Amino acid sequence: MEAVVASKPMIKVAAISGSLRKASNNRGLIRTALELTKESIDGIEMEYVDISPLPMLNTDLVVDGKLPPAVVAFRQKILQSDSILFASPEYNYSLTGPLKNALDWGSLSPNVWADKAAAIVSAGGGFGGARSHYHLRQVGVFLDLHFINKPEFYLNAFEPPAKFDSDGNLIDEASKEKMKQVLVALQAFTLRLQPKN
């Protein structure tokens, strides 16, 4: 007799880094999340969504109701996702300009962020980017994003032992395990928010 193995439903996660720098530790967090979803977490399909092509928000760029092509492509990626993973570096106690710009483009009617689960991870000095989490959560309330509460992930990138290599790749195994816990929590919360069929 063959056993039937029930697999978890597949969710689609859009992964967004608020840092545009290639060797950024926050982009390294996204690369780690992508690796983990391929190697050790079933039921998550994750895609990195690059926000660097987005023009700065200027509604004069909306001509005859049409958005710029880069904005249309970005919004489509968000619409196709079930949830969002933000890697949010902290600039001056807040989120970065490029990330806020992406949030604003996505918020134009119809708001593509609405009713999606989300999680925030960050790496930096001091508090590891934790203050950016608070601001991003406040913006998310208005955008109808629903953030996981736990676990929180903010990593002091400069405390020994080394957390990242010179290319911004996460090399700390304990931090990778914590990232895995964030992804599992995001997956569970996303499934909770989805309507039952």
C-alpha positions as CSV (number, residue, x, y, z in Angstrom):
1,M,0.0,0.0,0.0
2,E,1.4,3.4,-1.0
3,A,1.4,6.1,1.7
4,V,0.0,9.5,0.7
5,V,2.3,12.3,1.9
6,A,0.5,15.6,2.4
7,S,2.7,18.5,1.4
8,K,2.4,22.1,2.5
9,P,0.7,24.4,0.1
10,M,3.1,26.4,-1.9
11,I,3.3,30.1,-1.1
12,K,5.0,32.8,-3.2
13,V,7.2,35.3,-1.4
14,A,8.6,38.5,-2.9
15,A,11.9,39.3,-1.3
16,I,12.9,43.0,-1.3
17,S,16.1,44.6,-0.1
18,G,16.0,48.3,0.9
19,S,19.7,48.5,0.0
20,L,20.7,48.8,-3.6
21,R,24.4,48.1,-3.0
22,K,25.4,44.6,-4.3
23,A,27.7,43.8,-1.4
24,S,25.1,45.0,1.1
25,N,24.7,42.8,4.2
26,N,20.9,43.2,3.8
27,R,21.0,41.9,0.2
28,G,23.1,39.1,1.7
29,L,20.2,38.3,4.1
30,I,17.9,38.0,1.0
31,R,20.4,35.7,-0.7
32,T,20.4,33.5,2.4
33,A,16.6,33.4,2.5
34,L,16.6,32.4,-1.1
35,E,19.1,29.6,-0.4
36,L,17.2,28.4,2.6
37,T,13.9,28.2,0.7
38,K,15.5,26.1,-2.0
39,E,17.5,23.8,0.3
40,S,15.6,23.3,3.5
41,I,12.1,24.8,3.6
42,D,9.3,23.1,1.7
43,G,6.4,25.1,0.5
44,I,8.0,28.4,-0.2
45,E,8.8,29.8,-3.7
46,M,10.8,33.0,-3.2
47,E,11.8,35.6,-5.8
48,Y,14.1,38.6,-5.3
49,V,12.3,41.7,-6.6
50,D,14.8,44.4,-7.5
51,I,13.6,47.9,-6.7
52,S,16.5,49.7,-8.3
53,P,14.8,50.3,-11.7
54,L,11.9,52.2,-10.0
55,P,11.9,55.9,-10.8
56,M,11.4,58.2,-7.8
57,L,7.7,58.6,-7.2
58,N,6.3,61.5,-9.3
59,T,2.7,61.2,-10.4
60,D,3.6,63.3,-13.4
61,L,5.1,60.0,-14.7
62,V,1.5,58.6,-14.8
63,V,0.4,59.5,-18.3
64,D,-3.2,58.8,-19.4
65,G,-3.6,56.5,-16.4
66,K,-0.5,54.5,-17.4
67,L,2.3,53.9,-15.0
68,P,6.0,53.7,-16.1
69,P,6.9,50.2,-17.4
70,A,9.3,49.5,-14.5
71,V,6.5,50.3,-12.0
72,V,4.1,48.1,-13.8
73,A,6.5,45.2,-13.7
74,F,7.3,45.8,-10.0
75,R,3.6,46.0,-9.1
76,Q,2.9,42.8,-11.0
77,K,5.5,40.9,-9.0
78,I,4.0,42.1,-5.7
79,L,0.5,41.2,-6.9
80,Q,1.6,37.7,-7.8
81,S,3.1,37.1,-4.3
82,D,1.3,35.9,-1.2
83,S,3.7,37.6,1.2
84,I,6.7,39.8,1.4
85,L,10.2,39.5,3.0
86,F,11.8,42.9,3.6
87,A,15.5,43.3,4.3
88,S,15.4,46.8,5.7
89,P,18.6,48.6,6.5
90,E,18.4,51.5,8.9
91,Y,19.3,54.9,7.6
92,N,19.0,57.7,10.2
93,Y,16.6,55.6,12.4
94,S,14.3,54.9,9.5
95,L,13.9,52.8,6.3
96,T,15.8,53.7,3.2
97,G,14.6,56.1,0.5
98,P,14.5,53.4,-2.2
99,L,12.4,51.1,0.0
100,K,9.9,53.9,0.9
101,N,9.7,54.7,-2.9
102,A,8.8,51.1,-3.6
103,L,6.2,51.1,-0.9
104,D,4.7,54.3,-2.3
105,W,4.6,53.1,-5.9
106,G,2.9,49.9,-4.7
107,S,0.3,51.8,-2.7
108,L,-1.2,53.6,-5.7
109,S,-4.7,52.4,-6.4
110,P,-5.2,49.6,-6.4
111,N,-2.8,49.0,-3.4
112,V,-0.8,45.9,-4.3
113,W,0.4,45.4,-0.7
114,A,-3.0,45.0,0.8
115,D,-3.7,41.9,2.9
116,K,-0.3,40.3,2.4
117,A,1.7,38.8,5.2
118,A,5.2,40.2,5.7
119,A,8.4,39.9,7.7
120,I,11.3,42.2,8.3
121,V,15.0,41.3,8.7
122,S,17.9,43.6,9.0
123,A,21.6,43.9,9.6
124,G,23.6,46.9,10.6
125,G,25.5,48.5,13.4
126,G,24.2,49.4,16.9
127,F,20.8,47.8,17.1
128,G,21.2,45.9,13.9
129,G,18.6,47.9,12.0
130,A,15.9,47.4,14.6
131,R,14.6,51.0,14.5
132,S,13.9,50.7,10.8
133,H,11.5,47.8,11.7
134,Y,9.3,50.1,13.7
135,H,9.0,52.7,11.0
136,L,8.4,50.0,8.3
137,R,5.7,48.5,10.5
138,Q,4.0,51.9,10.9
139,V,4.0,52.4,7.1
140,G,2.7,48.8,6.7
141,V,-0.3,49.5,8.9
142,F,-1.6,52.1,6.5
143,L,-0.8,49.8,3.5
144,D,-2.7,46.9,5.1
145,L,0.4,44.7,5.4
146,H,0.3,42.1,8.2
147,F,3.7,41.6,9.8
148,I,4.7,38.5,11.8
149,N,5.3,39.4,15.4
150,K,8.0,36.8,16.2
151,P,10.7,36.0,15.8
152,E,12.3,39.4,15.2
153,F,15.5,39.4,13.2
154,Y,17.9,42.3,13.5
155,L,21.6,41.5,13.4
156,N,24.5,43.6,14.6
157,A,26.8,42.9,11.6
158,F,29.9,44.2,13.3
159,E,30.1,42.3,16.6
160,P,32.4,39.3,16.6
161,P,32.3,36.6,15.4
162,A,32.1,37.7,11.8
163,K,28.6,37.5,10.5
164,F,29.2,38.4,6.8
165,D,32.0,37.9,4.3
166,S,33.4,40.8,2.2
167,D,30.7,40.3,-0.5
168,G,27.9,40.7,2.1
169,N,27.1,37.0,2.3
170,L,25.8,35.7,5.6
171,I,28.3,33.2,7.0
172,D,27.1,33.0,10.6
173,E,25.3,29.6,11.1
174,A,23.3,30.8,14.2
175,S,22.0,33.7,12.1
176,K,21.1,31.4,9.3
177,E,19.1,29.3,11.7
178,K,17.3,32.4,13.0
179,M,16.5,33.4,9.4
180,K,15.0,29.9,8.8
181,Q,12.8,30.5,11.9
182,V,11.6,33.8,10.4
183,L,10.8,32.1,7.1
184,V,8.9,29.3,8.7
185,A,6.9,31.9,10.8
186,L,6.2,33.9,7.6
187,Q,5.0,30.8,5.9
188,A,2.7,29.8,8.7
189,F,1.2,33.3,9.0
190,T,0.7,33.5,5.2
191,L,-1.2,30.3,5.2
192,R,-3.3,31.5,8.2
193,L,-4.3,34.7,6.3
194,Q,-5.3,32.9,3.1
195,P,-9.0,32.1,2.6
196,K,-9.9,28.5,3.2
197,N,-11.1,26.7,0.1
